[in-house]
């Protein structure tokens, strides 16, 4: 069994609508998810033992069973026990480029890469939908990260419908290194403040494009209307996160004032992004934001939207 190297792109939300409560305790969501070229690199290497071992140079990435990449490998061992026993343990080496705890699905992308990689290493022959079905067992973002691109996500985020890919636009990403936002806190707080607005009739939750924000945005994406896409960015969680975190709110305002097509917080934060028509525009906005906020705690990246999820770099044949 040979090693496999993979690229694991992050993602942003172009739309995040909280529609209602689900019987399983999660929220019913409608989201438009988008892959970005900023990505981690994952190496899977047989280690000659029965152990799963995770290593990463980033000190905030767990190297134990709390790591989603570890959970992905453990799930594959559980689902395919004879092959797991036959092939033995793995070293999972994560080369981290995506910021940690940033609302960019970095951990989910790493987990998706492990699922795709083990599928190749063990010659399982699983299709993308089959891998996504496994991914949904332990993470709402992981199924999207497998195939990536541009997609409408419904349910708790695991039900996907691909739409016209947006790979011609750029973005500036901004995140304070020291600020983290708890995703469970954000959703719980939203429920406590806005729960009275929830729609909980099954028929009303069935159509992913029937709601006020997602429908025109999907149309703009299909038409590749960049200006309209920028105007229609929407994230319900901003209503609770931005008032609680003034620095994120200030960062969002600074990015928005610097130009671009539109600015929004991604997921539950704390990352903020500005969508741009070109790399040149994105670099100019990055420089403006850096000049306005010279705080060394602020990290900034320029990257492009992309039309794919996990990509295999190398997979030597048997």
N, C-alpha and C positions, 0 to 999 in steps of 0.2 A: 504494500500500500504506500502510495507516494503522497507527498505534501501537496497542499492546494493553497494558492494565494488569491485573495479576492478583494475587490473594492466595494465599500459599503457607503453609498451616498446618504447624506442627511435629508431631511425634509422640512418644509415650512407649511403652514396652513394659509391658504388664500381666503378661506371662509371657515368659520367655526360657529355653528348654531346649536344651542342647547334646546332641545324640543320638549323633553319630558323625562319622567322616570321610567325605568324598566323594572320588571318583576325581580330581576337578579340583583338589584341594588345599584347598578350602573345607570348612567344617563343615556337617554336616546339622543343621538347626535346626527347632525348633517354637516359634513366637512368637505372642503375641496383641498386635497393634499397635492403637494408638488415636490418632486425630487430636486436636489441641488447638487452641483458638482463638488462642493466641499465634502470630503469623504474620509472615512477611516480606511485603513488597510488591515486585513486579517490574514494571518498565516495559520493554517491547521497542519500539524505535524504529528505523525504517529510517534509515541514515546516509549513503546516497548513495555509498558506497565498496564495496569488496569485503571489507572487514575486519570481524571480530567484535571488539567492544570491551566490556569489563566495567568498570563503575565502582561503587564502594560506599564510603560514608563510614566504614565500620568498618575500621580499619587492619589487622586480622588477616585480612581476607577477601582472597584473592589476586585480582589483576586480570589474570592471564595464563591460559595454557592449563591450569593446575592447577585452576582453578575449575570445579566441576561444571556450572555454568550455561553456561560457555564450551563445555565438552565436549558438552553437550546440543545447542547450536546447531551445532557442528561435525559432530555425528552427523547432524543433519537435512540439512545441506549435502551430506554424503557419500551419504546414502540417497536424496536427491532432487536430484541434481546439476543437472539442467536448470532446475528451479525456483530452486535456490540461485543459479545464475548469472544467472537472469532478475531476481530480486528484489534481489540484492546483499547487502551486509553489514548488520549490526545493532549498535545500541548496547543493551547489557543493563545496566539501572540497577537495582541492588539496594538497597532501603531495609530495612536490617537491624533486626529487632526480636527475632528468636530469638537466644539466646546462641550464640557460636561454639565449636565443638569441645566440645559439651555432651552428646552422646548423644541429641539431640532431632531429628536428621535435617534440620538447617537447610540444609546444602548440597544434600542430596538433594531437599528441597522446592523450592528455587530451580531446580534442574535440571528437575524435573517441570513447573514453571510455564513454563519456556522451551519444552519440548516441546508443551505444550498451546497456548501462545501462537503458536508458529510454525505449528502445525496450522491455526489460525484465519487468520493473516496470509497464508499461502500457499494458503488454500482447499483443503487436502488432503483434508478429509472423513474423517480417520481416526477410527475408533471408540475408545472407552476401552481395550478389550483390545488393540487394535493399538498404541496409544501405550504401554501398559504393556509390550508385547513389545519395543518399541524401548528403553524405559527399562532393561529387564533386561540390555541389552548392556553397560552401563557402571556399574551400581550396584545393590546388592541392596535398598536401601530405596526407590529411586526409583519402582518400579512401585506400591508402596503409596501413596506421596505423591500420585500422580495422582488416584486416586479417593477415598482416605482413608476415614474412618469408623472402623469396628471390623472387624478381619479376623484370621483365622488365617493365618499365613505359614509355609510349609514350604519344603523344598529349602534353598537358602542364604538364603532370605527373600523370593524373587521369586515364588513360587507362592502365590496369594491366594485365600481363600474368605471372602467377607463374612459377618458374623453380625450379630445384633441390635445396632443402633447404641446407644451409651451417650452421650447428649448431655445428660443431666440431672445429671451429677455435676461437681464442681469439684475443683481441685487447687491446692496450693501447690508451686511449683518453687523449688529452692534450688541455687545453684552458686557455688563460689569462682571468681572471675574469673581468678586466676593459676594454677589447677590444671588440667592437661590429662592425659588418659589415652589412651595409644595403643591403638586398637582392635586392630590386629594383635598388639601385645604381650599384650593381655588374652586373646585367643583362643589364642595360642601358649603362654602360661603355663598356661592351663586344660588344654590338651592334655598338657603335660608332667606336670601334677600328677594329672589325672583321666582321662587317656587310657585307662587300664585298665578304666574303667567303660563305655566306648563300646559302643553297639549298632551293628553294621555289616552285619547281614543285611538285604538289600533288603526282605524281607517285613515286617520289624519297623519299618522306616522309613516304610512306606506310609500308615499311618493317622495323621492329624494330631491326633486326639483320644484316642488309645489310651494315652497316657502319664499318669503319676500326677498331674502338676500341671495340665496343660491341660484335661483332661476335666472335672473338677468346676468349674473356672473358667468354661469355656464354658457349662456349665449355669447357673451363677449369673448370667452376663451375659444369657443368654436369658430368665431369670426377672426380670431387673433387680433382683436382690437385692444392694443396695449393701453391706450389712454383710458378706455372704459374699464378695463380690468383694474387699473390702479385706483379708480374712483370707487369701485365696488368691493374692495377688500373689507372684510368684516370679521370680528372676533368678539363673541359675547363675553368671554372671560376678561376682556379689558375693563369691563364695568366694575369688577371687584378687585382686580390686581392693581390697576393704575392708581386708584385712591389710596391703597394701602402701601404702595411703594413709590413715593414721590420722585426718587431718582430715575426709576424706569419711565415714569410719566414725562419727566423733563427730557430724558434721552429721546423719547418718542417725538416730542415737540421739536427738539433740535434737529433730528433727522428729517422730519417733515418740512421744516422751514428751509432746509438745505436744497430742496428741489426733488426731482424724480417724479414717478408716475403716481405713487401712493406709499404710505407708511403704515405699518401695523406691528403689533406684538404677535409673535408666533406661539401658538398653543397656549400653555399656561405661563409662558415667559420663562426667564426674564429677557430673552432675546427680542430685539426689535429689528425689523428689516424695512428697507426702502427699495421698491421695485424700480428698475431703470431700463431705459430703451437701449442703452449701449454700455460697453465696458468703460468708455471714456467718461460718460456721465456718472457712472458708479464711482470711478476713481476720484472725480472732482468732488462728489458728495462726501466720500470718505475723508478727503483732505479738509473739507469745510467742518465736518463734525469733529475731527481731531483738533482743529484750531479752536473751536468753540469750547470743547471739553478736553483739556490737556491731561486729564486724570490718568495716570499710568494703570489704574485698575480697569480702565475701559479698553476692551478688545474690539478690533474692527477687522472685517474681512470683505473682500470683493469676490464674488463668485457668480456663476451662471446657472440658470435653470437647466435641467437635463431631462431626457425622455426615457431614462432607464433606472432600474434598481440595481440589485447586486450584479456585479460583473466579475467573471473569472479572469485573473491575470495569467496564471499558469496552472496547468493540471497535467503533469507528465503521465503518459499512458503506461499501462502495465507492461 
